[in-house]
Amino acid sequence: MQTILVLGAGLSSSSLIRYFLNNSIENNWQVRVVDQDIDLAKRKIDGHPNGVALSFNALDPVERRPEIEKADLVVSMLPARFHVDVAKDCVELKTNLITPSYVSADMKSLDAEAKSAGIVIMNEIGVDPGIDHMSASKILDDIKAKGGKLHSFKSFCGGLIAPENDNNPWNYKFTWNPRNVVVAGQGGAACFIEENQYKYIPYTQVFQRLDEVEIPGYGKFEGYANRDSLSYRTVYGLDEIPTIYRGTLRRVGFCKAWNVFVQLGMTDDSYKLERSELLTPRTFLNAFLPYKVVDTVENKLRRYFTFDDEELFQKMEWLGIFDDSEPIGIPNASPAQLLEKMLVDKWKLSPNDKDMLVMYHEFVAELDGKNTRIVSSMVNIGENQVYTSMSNTVGLPVAICGKMILNGSLRMSGVHIPVMPEVYVPILNELESFGIRFTETESVIQ
């Protein structure tokens, strides 16, 4: 019997654990799921005879190493900063490893050791990064095979609310980590290349410089630039490409409203507010507006940001930003922490809500002497609040890759990401059986 060790039983692990268990009898697997919350691990296994729930500190090498030693495959769903420590154990104990997270410099440095140990460490094989790499690589390799010359590559991804549950004026609910939404775009300028010109968008302008994307059947979206698009030239072997851009998708109108918080400074996480536990939404907002003894908070916000934009003002009003009835209630909090708490209360999923994952690629290439636009898009809607679209699109490619490693159909060693046909072709094919499929269109640019 082969042993799979899953470190972490959080939301993003739900679908991969289900996949492993559903395939465990046929493949003779034992699936050992580790979480500090033993009840959570037990719920994810749900009494399956090939599942084992464990509770120990997976961050402690003394506790995790004995489990890694007897495993054939480790899947780390821990926070990204802990993957390298797990990887070092896996190299020493000669155990294959999969993580859905970006390859750090420290992880990359383990490549030679992993090859020497004869193990594979597969990273960036969730959704973004992951499915984005695989779906893009498929088209890029096809363009190369046809002798085409690529001119432009733009890629967008967004975790959103399903249309049938989209019932607030922001057209948004939290379907993933709220903190990541609040601090998105910070930490440096967004950088990309357009027509061989390096472009930089400072954080204060990220939500003003938008692209528009339309997906048939789902309408229009707007995309803002991710912080780093340039590193993907090397990832995809596109070092000489004139245009490469990666962004995040939201529904139209979201970014203009979100930019109010950015311009006010309410998304800042770098300092703490005095007596923050006493701030109501209204006094929190007013702390970032000019002092006008004879003016209301509403009028000040209108004057400086919303002007005559009633739709934008209604978005703010719906959030309860003018409410003065009770404090937000977080001591020693940064502006970003207070804003997150307010938003979590308003943007939480209702019990029957479903999430939606949207991915969009646009390629412009010279094919057969003609400038051609190729568009590839994918929309996936979750099953429920356990097997969400985010959980499915993160967990299923991880689990399918795990199956390929265990059954010997994927034979490689070292530190990798899934941009090789022997990885992405079978994974993309199997994902289609789960409703995760791309629609492609091709048109000549006149």
Secondary structure, DSSP 4 states (H G I P E B T S, - for coil): -EEEEEE--SGGGHHHHHHHHHTHHHHTEEEEEE-SSHHHHHHHHTT-TTEEEE-S-TT-HHHHHHHHHT-SEEEE-S-GGGHHHHHHHHHHHT-EEE--S---HHHHTTHHHHHHHT-EEE-S-BBTTBHHHHHHHHHHHHHHHTT-EEEEEEEEEEEEE-GGG--STT-----S-HHHHHTTT-SS-EEEEETTEEEEE-GGGTTTSEEEEEETTTEEEEEEE-SB-TTHHHHTT-TT-SEEEEEEEEETTHHHHHHHHHHHTTT--SS--TTGGG--HHHHHHTTS---TTS-HHHHHIIIIITT-HHHHHHHHHTTTT--SS----TT--HHHHHHHHHHHHSPPPTT--EEEEEEEEEEEEETTEEEEEEEEEEEE-SSSSS-HHHHHHHHHHHHHHHHHHTTSS---EEE-S-SHHHHHHHHHHHHTTT---EEEEEE--
